[in-house]
Amino acid sequence: MGLGKTIQTISFLNYLFHEHQLYGPFLLVVPLSTLTSWQREIQTWAPQMNAVVYLGDITSRNMIRTHEWMHPQTKRLKFNILLTTYEILLKDKSFLGGLNWAFIGVDEAHRLKNDDSLLYKTLIDFKSNHRLLITGTPLQNSLKELWSLLHFIMPEKFSSWEDFEEEHGKGREFGYASLHKELEPFLLRRVKKDVEKSLPAKVEQILRMEMSALQKQYYKWILTRNYKALSKGSKGSTSGFLNIMMELKKCCNHCYLIKPPDDNEFYNKQEALQHLIRSSGKLILLDKLLIRLRERGNRVLIFSQMVRMLDILAEYLKYRQFPFQRLDGSIKGELRKQALDHFNAEGSEDFCFLLSTRAGGLGINLASADTVVIFDSDWNPQNDLQAQARAHRIGQKKQVNIYRLVTKGSVEEDILERAKKKMVLDHLVIQRMDTTYSTPFNKEELSAILKFGAEELFKEPEGEEQEPQVSS
């Protein structure tokens, strides 16, 4: 979240290297999205250390093992730091697990919150003298997840989940006082207000807009088509509700996600642009907002959970001739690095950066932007906070304005309100919201969310299309 965790970790390794003559091997396991950032910071802050990036297909990795791994005469390792991803670690777990690591560091370590996961079971068996877990995401969902992280760091001290639960399970009533005391020696917590006193403010506005006329038609059609499933209420299936939910969320974003236009439907680009904009209440608002921001010289990050929505936004930006970059789960390696560097370059003419919330919401620095648009909110507000932190981080010189777009009287509005109520503040160690892809809501809540606003929508008379109204 822009708190300097990467540099702090590298500085610690540099300290071991220079002050204690501990030359490694140090293993850093990081998401692919942050690997180039780690590589760049190691070169900046620890230039005397040899860092090898262990990545690529099997042929590339074999080349690294042959030429960059070991001195043939002394049989000593050539590198101090080995930088790799979760996926490569799992592919080569037998080989990498055979080394005696002086240090293992795991970035975005909330990936290890499930002690049944393959990544957890693999890494915990690696031999190491020291372990460090690095995360900008607060601990969430359950005491068990916290124990999993502590067990990974010190399996001897935190050996039994049952004992841990017995000791701390009732602590909720007392603000987890005993848990705080036990955690204190193992947890270094940095928050922005303590790390960077001069960090400008972050101001969020929730902009609620009505659906366009076409969106209302599609929304009613989806509800009508699924009437039988919805009428079952809490007796319905969770998977069925989630499928309906996804269709309604698509409709809230843009009609083209429900029914794309035909290839030859429009006479010219101007007609195509107008239809593209008017097929979404959100895009009508975003169009006006971006034109104003462009005139004022702001730079904008736009986040969506849906890759197809990013396609539509990319098409819109091309029609408007707004220069932009894009990053989603399909854009990897050098292309990802080029997009980030191009946007952040001094004097860059890029106006917008399109990002998928999950692929672009972690560990990348886009502080050269000063405006964030959350086009559609995540189930979990923590993921949207991670996305906002791409711009609101150390190095930011301007106030960061965040615009969260929410379709009025729809599933989106109800999800947002429920998520806000479920999210407890960061003053406690444990937070209730889950960071996985699954919904944090039960069947009763899902049923209520799906029906939210439906009665009012069906009461509306069919009439002339009017421009959707916006309220904040």
C-alpha positions in Angstrom: 0.0 0.0 0.0 3.0 2.3 -0.6 4.4 2.0 2.9 8.0 1.2 1.9 7.7 -2.5 2.8 9.8 -3.5 -0.3 12.7 -1.1 0.5 12.5 -2.0 4.2 12.9 -5.7 3.4 15.8 -5.1 1.0 17.5 -2.8 3.6 17.2 -5.7 6.1 18.9 -8.1 3.7 21.5 -5.4 2.9 22.2 -5.1 6.7 22.7 -8.9 7.0 25.0 -8.8 4.0 27.2 -5.9 5.1 27.1 -6.0 8.9 26.9 -9.7 9.6 28.6 -11.0 6.5 25.6 -13.2 5.8 25.7 -13.6 2.0 22.6 -15.7 1.5 21.0 -17.4 0.0 17.9 -15.2 0.4 14.7 -16.4 -1.3 12.0 -13.8 -2.1 8.7 -15.2 -3.3 6.5 -12.4 -4.9 3.5 -12.0 -7.2 4.4 -11.7 -10.9 2.8 -8.2 -10.9 5.4 -6.9 -8.4 8.5 -8.8 -9.6 9.9 -6.1 -11.8 9.4 -3.5 -9.0 11.4 -5.8 -6.6 14.1 -6.2 -9.2 14.4 -2.5 -9.7 14.5 -1.7 -6.0 17.2 -4.3 -5.3 19.3 -2.7 -8.0 18.8 0.7 -6.4 19.2 -0.2 -2.7 21.4 -3.2 -2.7 23.6 -2.9 -5.8 26.5 -5.1 -4.3 24.2 -8.1 -4.0 23.7 -10.4 -6.9 20.0 -11.0 -7.5 18.9 -13.7 -9.9 15.3 -13.6 -11.3 14.2 -17.2 -11.5 11.4 -17.1 -14.1 10.3 -18.4 -17.5 9.6 -21.7 -19.1 11.4 -24.9 -18.2 14.1 -24.2 -20.8 14.8 -20.7 -19.4 14.9 -22.0 -15.9 17.3 -24.8 -16.9 19.6 -22.2 -18.4 19.5 -20.2 -15.2 20.4 -23.3 -13.2 23.3 -24.1 -15.6 24.8 -20.6 -15.9 23.7 -18.5 -13.0 23.4 -21.0 -10.1 26.7 -22.3 -8.9 30.5 -21.8 -9.3 31.7 -25.1 -10.8 35.0 -25.1 -8.9 33.9 -24.0 -5.4 30.3 -25.4 -5.6 29.2 -22.1 -3.9 26.0 -20.4 -5.1 26.6 -17.4 -7.4 23.6 -15.4 -6.2 22.7 -13.7 -2.9 19.1 -13.2 -3.7 16.8 -15.5 -5.7 13.6 -13.7 -6.8 10.7 -15.9 -8.1 6.9 -16.1 -8.2 4.5 -18.4 -6.3 3.7 -20.3 -9.5 7.4 -21.0 -10.4 8.1 -22.0 -6.8 5.3 -24.6 -7.0 6.6 -26.0 -10.3 10.2 -26.3 -9.0 9.4 -27.0 -5.4 11.6 -30.2 -5.2 14.6 -28.4 -6.6 14.2 -25.1 -4.6 13.2 -27.0 -1.5 16.6 -28.8 -1.5 18.5 -25.6 -0.6 19.2 -24.4 2.9 17.9 -20.8 2.8 19.3 -18.2 5.1 16.1 -16.2 4.7 12.7 -16.6 3.1 10.5 -13.6 2.4 7.0 -13.8 1.0 5.3 -10.7 -0.5 1.5 -10.3 -0.4 1.8 -12.9 2.4 -2.0 -13.1 3.0 -1.8 -15.7 0.2 -0.5 -18.0 3.1 -3.6 -17.5 5.3 -4.9 -21.0 4.4 -2.7 -23.7 5.9 -4.4 -26.2 3.6 -3.2 -24.5 0.4 -0.6 -26.1 -1.8 1.6 -22.9 -1.5 1.5 -23.1 2.3 2.2 -26.8 2.5 5.1 -26.4 0.0 6.8 -23.4 1.6 6.5 -24.4 5.2 8.7 -27.5 4.4 11.5 -25.3 3.0 14.6 -25.2 5.3 15.3 -21.6 6.4 16.9 -19.7 9.3 14.6 -16.7 9.1 11.2 -16.0 7.6 9.5 -12.7 6.9 5.8 -12.2 5.8 5.2 -8.9 3.9 1.6 -7.7 3.4 -0.3 -4.4 3.0 -3.6 -6.2 3.6 -4.9 -6.3 7.2 -5.5 -9.7 8.7 -9.0 -10.8 7.9 -11.8 -13.2 8.4 -10.8 -15.5 11.3 -8.4 -16.3 14.1 -7.5 -19.4 12.2 -5.9 -17.4 9.4 -3.8 -15.4 11.9 -2.6 -18.7 13.4 -1.7 -20.0 10.0 0.6 -17.0 9.4 2.2 -17.3 12.9 2.6 -21.1 12.5 4.4 -20.5 9.2 6.9 -18.0 10.9 7.5 -20.0 14.1 6.0 -23.5 13.9 7.6 -24.5 17.2 6.0 -21.7 19.2 2.6 -21.7 17.4 2.4 -25.4 16.9 -1.2 -26.1 17.8 -4.3 -24.4 16.4 -6.4 -25.9 19.1 -4.2 -24.4 21.9 -4.1 -21.0 20.1 -7.9 -20.9 19.8 -8.3 -22.0 23.4 -6.1 -19.1 24.6 -7.3 -16.3 22.3 -10.7 -17.4 21.0 -12.7 -15.5 23.6 -10.6 -12.4 23.2 -13.2 -10.7 21.0 -15.0 -9.4 24.0 -11.9 -7.7 25.4 -10.5 -6.2 22.2 -8.0 -9.1 21.8 -5.7 -7.7 24.5 -3.9 -11.0 25.1 -3.5 -11.5 21.4 -2.0 -8.0 20.9 0.5 -8.8 23.6 1.5 -12.1 22.0 1.7 -10.5 18.5 3.9 -7.6 19.5 7.3 -9.2 19.2 6.4 -10.6 15.7 4.5 -7.8 14.0 6.0 -4.5 12.6 3.0 -2.5 11.6 3.4 0.6 9.5 0.6 3.0 8.6 0.8 5.9 6.1 0.1 8.6 8.7 3.1 7.4 10.7 5.5 6.8 7.8 4.8 9.9 5.7 3.5 12.8 7.7 3.3 15.0 4.5 1.2 12.5 2.5 -1.7 14.5 0.9 -5.3 13.8 1.7 -7.4 11.1 0.0 -11.0 12.1 -0.6 -13.6 9.6 -1.7 -16.9 10.3 -3.3 -19.6 7.7 -4.0 -21.4 8.7 -7.2 -24.8 7.1 -7.5 -26.3 7.2 -11.0 -29.5 5.8 -12.5 -29.4 3.2 -15.3 -29.9 4.2 -18.8 -33.3 3.2 -20.4 -31.7 0.2 -22.1 -30.0 -1.0 -18.9 -33.4 -0.9 -17.1 -34.9 -3.1 -19.8 -32.1 -5.6 -19.5 -32.1 -5.5 -15.7 -35.9 -6.3 -15.7 -35.4 -9.0 -18.3 -32.7 -10.7 -16.1 -35.0 -10.6 -13.0 -38.0 -11.9 -14.9 -36.1 -14.7 -16.5 -34.9 -15.8 -13.1 -38.2 -15.3 -11.2 -38.5 -18.9 -10.2 -35.0 -19.1 -8.7 -35.5 -15.7 -6.9 -38.8 -16.7 -5.4 -37.2 -19.6 -3.5 -35.5 -17.0 -1.2 -33.1 -18.6 1.3 -34.0 -22.0 0.0 -32.4 -21.3 -3.4 -28.8 -22.3 -4.3 -25.9 -20.1 -3.6 -24.3 -20.8 -7.0 -27.6 -19.9 -8.7 -27.8 -16.6 -6.8 -24.2 -15.8 -7.7 -24.8 -16.4 -11.4 -27.8 -14.1 -11.3 -25.8 -11.6 -9.3 -23.0 -11.6 -11.9 -25.5 -11.0 -14.8 -27.0 -8.0 -12.9 -23.6 -6.6 -12.1 -22.7 -6.8 -15.8 -25.9 -5.0 -16.6 -25.0 -2.2 -14.1 -21.7 -1.7 -15.9 -22.7 -1.7 -19.5 -25.4 -3.1 -21.8 -22.7 -4.5 -24.2 -21.7 -7.0 -21.5 -25.2 -8.5 -21.9 -25.6 -8.0 -25.7 -22.7 -6.7 -27.8 -23.7 -4.6 -30.9 -23.5 -6.1 -34.4 -20.4 -5.3 -36.4 -22.2 -3.2 -39.0 -24.8 -1.6 -36.6 -23.4 2.0 -36.9 -22.8 4.3 -39.8 -19.8 6.1 -38.4 -17.5 6.4 -35.4 -19.5 9.3 -33.9 -22.7 7.3 -33.9 -20.8 4.3 -32.4 -19.4 6.5 -29.7 -22.7 8.0 -28.7 -24.4 4.5 -28.5 -21.5 3.2 -26.5 -21.8 6.0 -24.0 -25.6 6.0 -23.8 -25.7 2.2 -23.1 -24.4 2.8 -19.6 -25.4 5.3 -16.9 -21.9 5.0 -15.5 -20.2 5.8 -18.8 -22.4 8.8 -19.4 -21.1 10.1 -16.1 -17.5 9.0 -16.7 -17.5 10.7 -20.1 -18.3 14.1 -18.5 -15.9 13.5 -15.6 -13.0 12.5 -17.9 -13.5 15.5 -20.2 -13.3 17.8 -17.2 -10.3 16.1 -15.6 -8.5 16.2 -19.0 -9.0 19.9 -19.2 -7.6 20.3 -15.6 -4.5 18.2 -16.3 -5.4 15.4 -13.9 -4.3 11.8 -14.6 -6.7 8.9 -13.9 -6.6 5.3 -12.8 -9.8 3.4 -13.8 -10.4 0.0 -12.0 -12.9 -2.7 -13.0 -13.2 -6.3 -12.0 -14.3 -7.3 -15.5 -11.8 -7.7 -18.3 -14.6 -7.3 -20.9 -15.5 -4.0 -19.2 -11.9 -2.9 -19.6 -12.3 -3.7 -23.4 -15.3 -1.4 -23.6 -13.5 1.4 -21.7 -10.5 0.9 -24.0 -12.7 1.3 -27.0 -14.3 4.4 -25.5 -10.8 6.0 -24.8 -9.8 5.3 -28.4 -12.9 7.0 -29.7 -12.2 10.0 -27.5 -8.5 9.9 -28.5 -7.4 9.9 -24.8 -4.0 8.3 -24.6 -3.9 5.4 -22.1 -2.2 2.3 -20.8 -3.8 -1.0 -19.7 -2.9 -3.7 -17.2 -4.9 -6.9 -16.5 -4.1 -10.5 -15.7 -3.3 -11.3 -19.4 -0.6 -8.7 -19.7 2.6 -10.1 -18.3 6.4 -9.7 -18.0 8.0 -7.0 -20.2 4.7 -5.6 -21.5 3.5 -5.0 -18.0 6.7 -3.2 -17.1 6.6 -1.1 -20.3 3.0 0.0 -19.5 3.9 1.0 -16.0 7.2 2.8 -17.0 5.4 4.6 -19.9 2.7 6.0 -17.6 5.1 7.0 -14.9 7.8 8.5 -17.2 8.4 12.2 -16.7 6.4 14.2 -19.3 4.2 11.1 -20.2 1.2 12.1 -22.2 -0.8 9.1 -20.9 -4.1 10.4 -19.4 -5.7 7.2 -18.2 -4.5 3.8 -16.9 -7.1 0.9 -17.1 -6.5 -1.8 -14.5 -8.3 -4.9 -13.3 -8.9 -4.6 -9.6 -7.2 -7.8 -8.7 -4.3 -7.9 -11.2 -3.6 -4.1 -10.8 -4.6 -3.6 -7.2 -1.5 -5.0 -5.6 2.1 -3.8 -5.2 2.5 -1.4 -8.1 3.3 2.3 -7.9 1.2 4.7 -9.9 1.6 7.8 -7.7 2.0 9.9 -10.9 -1.8 9.7 -11.1 -4.0 11.8 -8.8 -7.5 10.5 -9.5 -8.9 7.0 -9.1 -12.2 5.8 -10.5 -13.6 2.5 -9.1 -15.9 1.6 -12.0 -17.4 -1.4 -10.1 -16.8 -2.2 -6.5 -15.3 -5.5 -5.3 -17.2 -7.8 -2.9 -14.5 -6.9 -0.4 -13.8 -3.2 0.3 -10.2 -4.1 1.2 -9.5 -5.0 -2.4 -10.7 -1.6 -3.5 -8.6 0.1 -0.8 -5.6 -1.8 -2.3 -6.5 -0.4 -5.7 -6.8 3.2 -4.3 -3.3 2.8 -2.8 -1.8 2.6 -6.2 -2.0 6.4 -6.4 -2.3 7.3 -2.7 1.1 6.2 -1.6 4.5 7.7 -0.5 5.7 10.0 -3.2 2.3 11.4 -4.0 2.4 15.2 -4.1 -1.3 16.0 -4.8 -4.6 15.3 -3.1 -6.0 12.0 -4.5 -9.7 12.1 -5.5 -11.5 8.8 -5.6 -14.8 8.4 -7.4 -16.7 5.2 -6.8 -19.5 4.6 -9.3 -22.6 2.9 -8.0 -25.8 2.2 -9.9 -28.8 3.5 -7.9 -31.5 1.0 -6.9 -29.4 -2.0 -8.0 -27.5 -5.0 -6.5 -24.4 -2.7 -6.5 -26.0 -0.2 -4.1 -27.1 -2.9 -1.6 -23.7 -4.8 -1.8 -21.9 -1.6 -1.0 -24.0 -0.8 2.0 -23.8 -4.3 3.4 -20.0 -4.5 2.8 -19.5 -1.3 4.7 -21.5 -2.6 7.7 -19.6 -5.9 7.7 -16.2 -4.3 7.6 -14.9 -3.6 11.1 -12.2 -1.0 11.6 -8.5 -1.7 11.5 -8.0 -1.1 15.3 -8.6 -4.8 15.9 -6.2 -7.4 14.6 -8.9 -9.5 13.0 -11.2 -8.2 10.2 -14.2 -10.1 9.1 -14.1 -9.6 5.3 -12.6 -12.4 3.3 -10.0 -11.7 0.6 -10.9 -14.7 -1.5 -12.9 -14.6 -4.7 -16.0 -16.0 -3.0 -18.8 -13.8 -1.7 -18.8 -12.9 2.0 -22.6 -13.0 2.1 -24.9 -15.9 3.1 -27.9 -17.1 1.1 -30.4 -14.9 2.9 -28.3 -11.9 2.2 -27.8 -12.8 -1.4 -31.5 -13.3 -1.9 -32.2 -9.8 -0.4 -29.5 -8.2 -2.5 -30.9 -9.6 -5.7 -34.3 -8.3 -4.9 -33.1 -4.8 -3.8 -34.7 -2.1 -6.0 -36.6 -4.6 -8.1 -40.1 -3.5 -7.0 -39.4 0.2 -7.7 -37.9 -0.7 -11.1 -41.0 -2.6 -12.2 -43.2 0.2 -11.0 -41.6 2.6 -13.4 -43.6 3.4 -16.6 -42.0 2.7 -19.9 -41.3 6.0 -21.6 -38.9 8.1 -23.5 -35.2 7.7 -22.7 -33.9 10.4 -20.4 -30.3 11.0 -19.4 -29.6 9.2 -16.1 -29.4 11.4 -13.1 -26.4 11.4 -10.8 -26.2 12.0 -7.0 -23.2 11.8 -4.7 
